[in-house]
């Protein structure tokens, strides 16, 4: 069941990620295809260049470095499909110019051999696979000349060198490579692709001006992580392509990891996969997900059928114990008065599985379909609002699941915009909402609301109100002899600013606008109900945000501080235990024992732990001499207990102290300061 749910999601996420950068990659490929398109000289294979420069594509890939490997592999495959020879190099393997040239030449040679499937093109007098070969640009020039001689037609391919992480390369290394490659640009069509994670200023800060003048630079933007995550959230969580949904806290944890850390789509996918694994591993009622079928064309949840496996009595009792199921049965009893249905639901396992469980699953699927329709209409209303009020789909989805729709502050702001709309704007809004409803799948509102709701009928009623407001006034019993306009008050002008320039709108037209606004709000309220009002939400809404945070958002500082403060629990050492606290940390009876454990300094403790506990007693600036004196006094006690006949040397104590201080500086607890050379600055406070 996990594979049946995850594999379609994984494929869909991969397609979304590929489509998000498809336009940018196509622009880069077109730019490389059009490079070096100049009139050739009479000599075959020699390009007539008025000046020496290298065509360079600067790509901004964003700070999500975890996704760069997949992105550049996609770019490499696309360029290879276009017939170009691509070498993808990373800074970690190119610490010197010979290493960089070796990586480039080996990849180019391997790509030719693997793509053609023919015999290797050997350079005269050298073996490309020999370790003693000298990798330089002259070897590449000879190889390129032999390659052109074997082709019957002129070669239109390029030699593309991709520097995946430009910021990681040594500036002098890139500078030397560009200067050397420029001298061979007349015979080899070399194209550079520089991957930048920060900004274009990095090139000016790294390369010299003469080197930059040798580059024919074109900028491209591949930073589409936010657009990609919005599309993924809409496809997966809003359009009902998976039965498992995220609660408010878990969804916020999922977004915080993406927005506040690394903007990584890979991290988002890992968290989603972990949640689905936890759902099938830890949730005994995950078998209920097999009751819902998906549409083969759209991939959305569409139909509900009987559970393919007969549930045991314990599983059915576990379903009955859910608070939402109890609320559903009690509310249905009050609404219908059918005591027989209620009695059978709590006593008969067969009736519960075949009837009650099926009704609740239908209600859950109908709610999800209505929620999708509500989000789509919400987006249409937001599209007609000012740009300052527009929110991305990831934020709208969080508003929809975190609080009731009536209490949403964003909707209150948009509702004020709807109430200030003119007649033509209201007609356009109603037309757009009708178009959204007509495109959506039919929804059985009997399962999601207490009464039948015909959204198209409500929207048609609102449109008729705007077309003929006088008829609505007659239906309400308002006499036609009453004046159609009255003196506008200051409140009217504040609520409807267009009245300052519009003297044709009657009072009945304004009443019709108010009714239309009420209808729009009523429709959205019926669609975007809180998910806690739906039965079985405890099963299908993942809410373990703490598990996601502890798994994917590690806190190394807390672990290091705990290890240094409670050394005996980490190294399992009995000699470091205090006399009043012998058990594990969770077994303490009073807070005084915990304070004693963290405050007492024993001479048998590790040197770094001793230095850490001593530095906690200091202020912002720590005097190194006082720190060393306190450390020496503790260490001398250890020697007096363990080796009473020996006296520790000051050089040994000083060496141990220096090692402990360096370890604390490496861990980030202290750092040197220029204010006082004999002091260090304390960097951490609290637990």
SEVO-963989 format. One line per 3 residues: number of its first residue (from 1); their letters; for each residue x, y, z of C-alpha. Coordinates in steps of 0.1 Angstrom, whole numbers. Layout:
NUM	A	X/Y/Z ~ ...;
END
This chain:
1	XXX	0/0/0 ~ 29/23/6 ~ 42/18/-29;
4	XXX	8/22/-43 ~ 5/56/-27 ~ 41/69/-29;
7	XXX	51/59/-64 ~ 25/81/-82 ~ 33/109/-58;
10	XXX	70/106/-65 ~ 65/106/-103 ~ 42/136/-100;
13	XXX	67/155/-79 ~ 95/147/-103 ~ 74/160/-132;
16	XXX	65/192/-113 ~ 102/198/-105 ~ 112/192/-141;
19	XXX	85/214/-155 ~ 93/242/-132 ~ 127/247/-147;
22	XXX	119/235/-182 ~ 116/271/-196 ~ 149/282/-181;
25	XXX	168/251/-194 ~ 153/256/-229 ~ 165/292/-229;
28	XXX	200/280/-220 ~ 200/253/-247 ~ 188/279/-273;
31	XXX	215/303/-262 ~ 242/276/-266 ~ 228/265/-299;
34	XXX	230/300/-313 ~ 265/306/-300 ~ 295/307/-324;
37	XXX	271/311/-354 ~ 294/332/-375 ~ 307/331/-410;
40	XXX	335/305/-413 ~ 367/313/-430 ~ 379/294/-460;
43	XXX	401/272/-439 ~ 379/243/-428 ~ 370/242/-392;
46	XXX	384/276/-383 ~ 359/302/-370 ~ 364/338/-380;
49	XXX	363/357/-347 ~ 368/394/-346 ~ 381/392/-310;
52	XXX	387/364/-285 ~ 359/358/-261 ~ 340/328/-246;
55	XXX	303/325/-247 ~ 292/322/-211 ~ 258/315/-196;
58	XXX	254/326/-160 ~ 226/306/-143 ~ 211/317/-109;
61	XXX	201/284/-92 ~ 193/297/-57 ~ 205/287/-23;
64	XXX	188/253/-24 ~ 221/235/-30 ~ 206/201/-23;
67	XXX	187/203/-56 ~ 216/215/-78 ~ 229/181/-86;
70	XXX	195/170/-101 ~ 191/203/-119 ~ 225/203/-136;
73	XXX	221/166/-145 ~ 189/176/-163 ~ 207/204/-181;
76	XXX	235/181/-190 ~ 211/155/-204 ~ 193/181/-224;
79	XXX	225/195/-239 ~ 237/160/-248 ~ 204/153/-266;
82	XXX	210/184/-287 ~ 244/170/-298 ~ 267/190/-276;
85	XXX	297/176/-256 ~ 292/185/-219 ~ 316/183/-190;
88	XXX	301/189/-156 ~ 327/197/-129 ~ 324/205/-92;
91	XXX	347/225/-70 ~ 354/196/-46 ~ 372/177/-73;
94	XXX	390/207/-89 ~ 415/221/-64 ~ 441/228/-91;
97	XXX	442/235/-128 ~ 455/201/-138 ~ 427/184/-119;
100	XXX	402/206/-135 ~ 415/199/-170 ~ 417/162/-163;
103	XXX	381/161/-152 ~ 369/181/-183 ~ 389/160/-208;
106	XXX	379/127/-193 ~ 342/135/-193 ~ 343/148/-229;
109	XXX	362/117/-241 ~ 338/94/-222 ~ 307/112/-235;
112	XXX	319/108/-271 ~ 326/71/-267 ~ 293/64/-249;
115	XXX	271/84/-272 ~ 285/71/-305 ~ 293/36/-295;
118	XXX	322/36/-319 ~ 359/31/-315 ~ 377/56/-293;
121	XXX	392/85/-311 ~ 429/82/-302 ~ 452/111/-302;
124	XXX	484/104/-320 ~ 513/95/-297 ~ 492/93/-265;
127	XXX	468/70/-247 ~ 438/88/-233 ~ 435/62/-205;
130	XXX	472/64/-194 ~ 480/79/-160 ~ 511/96/-173;
133	XXX	493/117/-199 ~ 495/155/-196 ~ 461/170/-196;
136	XXX	461/204/-213 ~ 441/223/-239 ~ 464/212/-267;
139	XXX	452/177/-262 ~ 416/189/-264 ~ 424/208/-296;
142	XXX	439/177/-312 ~ 410/156/-302 ~ 385/182/-316;
145	XXX	404/184/-349 ~ 403/146/-353 ~ 366/145/-344;
148	XXX	358/171/-372 ~ 379/152/-397 ~ 358/121/-392;
151	XXX	326/139/-398 ~ 313/143/-433 ~ 293/174/-425;
154	XXX	304/205/-405 ~ 300/200/-368 ~ 274/222/-351;
157	XXX	280/209/-316 ~ 297/228/-289 ~ 321/219/-261;
160	XXX	301/230/-229 ~ 320/232/-196 ~ 296/235/-167;
163	XXX	309/248/-134 ~ 282/237/-111 ~ 291/256/-79;
166	XXX	311/287/-91 ~ 314/301/-56 ~ 333/270/-45;
169	XXX	361/273/-71 ~ 393/292/-63 ~ 392/325/-81;
172	XXX	427/321/-95 ~ 418/287/-109 ~ 388/300/-128;
175	XXX	408/330/-139 ~ 436/308/-154 ~ 411/285/-171;
178	XXX	393/313/-188 ~ 425/329/-200 ~ 437/295/-214;
181	XXX	404/287/-230 ~ 402/321/-247 ~ 433/314/-266;
184	XXX	418/282/-280 ~ 383/297/-287 ~ 392/302/-324;
187	XXX	396/265/-330 ~ 373/250/-303 ~ 337/263/-297;
190	XXX	339/264/-259 ~ 309/275/-240 ~ 310/281/-202;
193	XXX	280/276/-179 ~ 285/291/-145 ~ 261/281/-117;
196	XXX	256/308/-91 ~ 238/304/-58 ~ 241/339/-46;
199	XXX	243/369/-70 ~ 260/382/-101 ~ 283/403/-80;
202	XXX	302/371/-71 ~ 317/370/-106 ~ 330/406/-103;
205	XXX	344/398/-68 ~ 361/366/-79 ~ 374/373/-114;
208	XXX	396/402/-126 ~ 384/428/-150 ~ 406/415/-179;
211	XXX	392/380/-174 ~ 356/393/-173 ~ 361/412/-205;
214	XXX	369/378/-222 ~ 334/365/-214 ~ 303/371/-235;
217	XXX	279/368/-206 ~ 241/361/-207 ~ 221/357/-175;
220	XXX	195/330/-169 ~ 173/323/-139 ~ 167/287/-128;
223	XXX	155/296/-93 ~ 120/282/-93 ~ 118/265/-59;
226	XXX	89/286/-46 ~ 69/282/-78 ~ 77/245/-77;
229	XXX	66/241/-41 ~ 33/260/-47 ~ 25/237/-76;
232	XXX	34/206/-56 ~ 12/217/-27 ~ -17/225/-50;
235	XXX	-15/192/-68 ~ -10/170/-38 ~ -28/186/-9;
238	XXX	-55/207/-26 ~ -64/186/-56 ~ -67/154/-36;
241	XXX	-41/132/-53 ~ -33/114/-20 ~ -55/101/8;
244	XXX	-30/113/35 ~ -32/150/44 ~ -13/172/68;
247	XXX	-27/189/98 ~ -20/225/106 ~ 10/219/128;
250	XXX	26/192/106 ~ 20/213/75 ~ 36/243/92;
253	XXX	66/222/101 ~ 68/211/64 ~ 68/247/52;
256	XXX	92/260/78 ~ 118/235/68 ~ 115/247/32;
259	XXX	111/285/38 ~ 134/290/68 ~ 163/267/60;
262	XXX	173/258/24 ~ 144/261/-1 ~ 151/225/-10;
265	XXX	125/205/-29 ~ 145/174/-20 ~ 140/181/17;
268	XXX	103/186/11 ~ 100/153/-7 ~ 119/135/21;
271	XXX	96/149/48 ~ 66/139/28 ~ 79/104/22;
274	XXX	87/100/59 ~ 52/111/69 ~ 37/85/45;
277	XXX	60/58/58 ~ 50/67/94 ~ 13/66/84;
280	XXX	15/30/71 ~ 40/19/98 ~ 24/34/130;
283	XXX	-12/38/120 ~ -31/4/124 ~ -61/19/105;
286	XXX	-41/28/74 ~ -59/-1/56 ~ -88/23/52;
289	XXX	-69/42/26 ~ -76/13/2 ~ -113/22/2;
292	XXX	-108/53/-19 ~ -101/50/-56 ~ -85/76/-79;
295	XXX	-95/88/-113 ~ -72/74/-140 ~ -71/106/-160;
298	XXX	-67/133/-133 ~ -53/112/-105 ~ -77/127/-80;
301	XXX	-97/109/-53 ~ -130/100/-69 ~ -149/69/-57;
304	XXX	-153/51/-24 ~ -159/13/-22 ~ -160/-13/5;
307	XXX	-128/-21/23 ~ -111/-50/4 ~ -102/-66/38;
310	XXX	-126/-76/65 ~ -116/-55/96 ~ -111/-72/129;
313	XXX	-132/-64/160 ~ -102/-45/175 ~ -98/-24/144;
316	XXX	-135/-15/143 ~ -134/-7/180 ~ -104/16/174;
319	XXX	-124/34/147 ~ -153/38/171 ~ -130/53/197;
322	XXX	-121/82/175 ~ -136/114/188 ~ -147/125/154;
325	XXX	-166/93/148 ~ -184/96/182 ~ -193/132/173;
328	XXX	-206/122/139 ~ -229/94/153 ~ -242/116/181;
331	XXX	-249/145/157 ~ -266/122/133 ~ -288/108/160;
334	XXX	-299/143/171 ~ -306/153/135 ~ -325/123/122;
337	XXX	-336/106/154 ~ -328/72/140 ~ -319/52/171;
340	XXX	-318/19/152 ~ -289/32/131 ~ -271/44/162;
343	XXX	-276/11/180 ~ -264/-9/150 ~ -234/13/146;
346	XXX	-221/7/181 ~ -230/-30/184 ~ -227/-46/150;
349	XXX	-193/-48/134 ~ -206/-58/100 ~ -231/-30/99;
352	XXX	-205/-5/110 ~ -180/-16/83 ~ -205/-19/54;
355	XXX	-227/11/61 ~ -213/35/87 ~ -177/34/76;
358	XXX	-187/38/40 ~ -208/69/48 ~ -180/85/67;
361	XXX	-154/78/40 ~ -179/94/14 ~ -182/124/37;
364	XXX	-144/127/39 ~ -139/125/1 ~ -168/150/-5;
367	XXX	-153/174/20 ~ -119/172/2 ~ -135/179/-31;
370	XXX	-154/209/-17 ~ -123/222/-1 ~ -105/221/-34;
373	XXX	-134/240/-50 ~ -132/266/-22 ~ -95/271/-26;
376	XXX	-100/276/-64 ~ -127/302/-58 ~ -106/319/-31;
379	XXX	-78/322/-56 ~ -102/339/-81 ~ -113/364/-55;
382	XXX	-77/371/-46 ~ -68/376/-83 ~ -92/405/-85;
385	XXX	-78/421/-54 ~ -48/444/-52 ~ -13/429/-55;
388	XXX	-5/437/-19 ~ -33/414/-6 ~ -24/383/-28;
391	XXX	-9/353/-10 ~ 7/322/-26 ~ -12/289/-26;
394	XXX	9/275/2 ~ -2/302/25 ~ -39/300/15;
397	XXX	-38/263/22 ~ -23/269/57 ~ -51/295/64;
400	XXX	-77/269/53 ~ -65/242/77 ~ -53/262/106;
403	XXX	-84/281/116 ~ -122/284/108 ~ -129/303/76;
406	XXX	-150/330/94 ~ -120/338/117 ~ -94/341/89;
409	XXX	-79/376/89 ~ -70/373/53 ~ -105/365/43;
412	XXX	-119/394/63 ~ -96/417/43 ~ -107/402/10;
415	XXX	-143/403/20 ~ -140/441/25 ~ -126/443/-11;
418	XXX	-156/422/-24 ~ -180/446/-6 ~ -164/476/-22;
421	XXX	-167/462/-58 ~ -186/481/-84 ~ -214/464/-104;
424	XXX	-192/455/-134 ~ -165/441/-110 ~ -190/420/-92;
427	XXX	-204/406/-124 ~ -169/397/-135 ~ -162/380/-102;
430	XXX	-194/360/-103 ~ -187/349/-139 ~ -152/337/-129;
433	XXX	-166/318/-99 ~ -192/302/-122 ~ -165/292/-145;
436	XXX	-146/275/-117 ~ -176/256/-105 ~ -185/244/-140;
439	XXX	-150/231/-145 ~ -148/212/-112 ~ -160/177/-106;
442	XXX	-196/172/-94 ~ -198/171/-56 ~ -224/153/-35;
445	XXX	-230/181/-9 ~ -252/158/12 ~ -221/142/26;
448	XXX	-202/174/34 ~ -230/198/46 ~ -262/194/65;
451	XXX	-283/205/35 ~ -281/204/-2 ~ -261/233/-16;
454	XXX	-263/242/-53 ~ -235/266/-59 ~ -243/272/-95;
457	XXX	-279/281/-85 ~ -266/305/-58 ~ -243/322/-83;
460	XXX	-271/324/-109 ~ -293/341/-82 ~ -266/366/-75;
463	XXX	-262/374/-112 ~ -299/379/-116 ~ -299/403/-87;
466	XXX	-274/425/-105 ~ -293/423/-138 ~ -326/433/-123;
469	XXX	-324/448/-89 ~ -359/463/-92 ~ -374/428/-94;
472	XXX	-357/419/-62 ~ -371/450/-45 ~ -406/440/-55;
475	XXX	-400/405/-42 ~ -389/419/-9 ~ -421/440/-7;
478	XXX	-404/473/-13 ~ -427/499/-29 ~ -415/512/-63;
481	XXX	-427/547/-53 ~ -399/550/-28 ~ -369/571/-40;
484	XXX	-342/551/-57 ~ -314/573/-44 ~ -308/589/-11;
487	XXX	-282/613/2 ~ -249/595/6 ~ -234/596/40;
490	XXX	-198/596/50 ~ -201/559/60 ~ -214/550/25;
493	XXX	-184/568/9 ~ -159/549/31 ~ -175/515/25;
496	XXX	-179/521/-13 ~ -154/546/-26 ~ -167/543/-61;
499	XXX	-198/563/-50 ~ -177/595/-51 ~ -176/592/-89;
502	XXX	-208/573/-95 ~ -242/590/-92 ~ -262/563/-112;
505	XXX	-262/535/-86 ~ -295/533/-68 ~ -301/521/-33;
508	XXX	-316/488/-46 ~ -284/482/-67 ~ -263/487/-36;
511	XXX	-286/463/-17 ~ -281/438/-45 ~ -243/442/-42;
514	XXX	-246/435/-5 ~ -266/403/-11 ~ -241/392/-37;
517	XXX	-213/396/-13 ~ -233/376/13 ~ -239/348/-12;
520	XXX	-201/347/-21 ~ -193/344/16 ~ -219/318/21;
523	XXX	-205/296/-7 ~ -170/298/6 ~ -181/290/42;
526	XXX	-199/259/29 ~ -168/248/10 ~ -140/256/35;
529	XXX	-151/241/67 ~ -125/231/93 ~ -112/195/87;
532	XXX	-117/188/124 ~ -155/187/116 ~ -151/157/93;
535	XXX	-152/121/107 ~ -120/101/106 ~ -97/131/104;
538	XXX	-76/117/132 ~ -66/89/108 ~ -60/106/75;
541	XXX	-46/140/87 ~ -10/136/98 ~ -4/157/129;
544	XXX	29/145/143 ~ 48/177/139 ~ 72/170/168;
547	XXX	83/138/151 ~ 91/156/119 ~ 110/184/137;
550	XXX	131/160/157 ~ 139/139/127 ~ 147/165/101;
553	XXX	155/196/122 ~ 183/185/144 ~ 195/207/173;
556	XXX	232/199/177 ~ 238/227/202 ~ 214/211/227;
559	XXX	230/177/222 ~ 265/190/227 ~ 255/210/258;
562	XXX	238/180/273 ~ 268/158/266 ~ 292/183/282;
565	XXX	269/190/311 ~ 260/153/318 ~ 291/135/308;
568	XXX	284/103/327 ~ 252/96/308 ~ 271/97/274;
571	XXX	303/78/283 ~ 286/56/310 ~ 312/64/336;
574	XXX	305/57/373 ~ 333/79/386 ~ 317/110/371;
577	XXX	284/105/390 ~ 275/128/418 ~ 266/112/451;
580	XXX	230/124/452 ~ 221/114/416 ~ 227/79/404;
583	XXX	199/72/379 ~ 190/83/344 ~ 180/119/338;
586	XXX	143/111/335 ~ 142/94/369 ~ 150/123/391;
589	XXX	125/131/418 ~ 133/167/424 ~ 148/196/404;
592	XXX	175/200/431 ~ 192/168/420 ~ 193/180/384;
595	XXX	208/213/395 ~ 234/194/416 ~ 242/171/386;
598	XXX	249/200/363 ~ 266/223/388 ~ 291/200/405;
601	XXX	325/197/389 ~ 344/164/396 ~ 381/160/389;
604	XXX	374/127/371 ~ 354/144/344 ~ 367/150/308;
607	XXX	388/181/304 ~ 363/197/279 ~ 334/191/303;
610	XXX	354/207/331 ~ 362/237/310 ~ 326/240/299;
613	XXX	312/239/334 ~ 337/265/345 ~ 328/288/316;
616	XXX	292/287/326 ~ 301/305/358 ~ 316/334/339;
619	XXX	301/365/322 ~ 303/378/287 ~ 341/381/287;
622	XXX	362/353/303 ~ 396/359/317 ~ 419/332/304;
625	XXX	442/334/334 ~ 413/329/359 ~ 399/302/337;
628	XXX	432/284/337 ~ 436/288/374 ~ 402/272/381;
631	XXX	409/244/357 ~ 443/237/373 ~ 428/235/408;
634	XXX	402/209/396 ~ 429/188/377 ~ 452/189/406;
637	XXX	425/173/428 ~ 423/145/403 ~ 460/138/404;
640	XXX	460/140/442 ~ 433/113/443 ~ 445/90/415;
643	XXX	483/95/418 ~ 490/108/453 ~ 528/102/449;
646	XXX	532/123/418 ~ 530/160/412 ~ 515/172/378;
649	XXX	536/195/358 ~ 523/229/348 ~ 531/222/311;
652	XXX	509/192/312 ~ 480/211/328 ~ 485/240/304;
655	XXX	484/216/274 ~ 452/199/286 ~ 436/233/292;
658	XXX	446/246/257 ~ 432/215/241 ~ 399/219/260;
661	XXX	396/256/251 ~ 403/248/214 ~ 376/222/214;
664	XXX	352/246/229 ~ 361/272/203 ~ 356/246/176;
667	XXX	321/238/190 ~ 312/275/190 ~ 311/282/227;
670	XXX	338/309/228 ~ 359/329/204 ~ 388/353/207;
673	XXX	382/390/210 ~ 402/420/200 ~ 391/442/228;
676	XXX	411/423/254 ~ 438/399/241 ~ 438/379/274;
679	XXX	401/373/273 ~ 377/352/252 ~ 341/360/243;
682	XXX	313/337/255 ~ 289/330/227 ~ 261/308/242;
685	XXX	237/314/271 ~ 212/291/286 ~ 204/255/278;
END
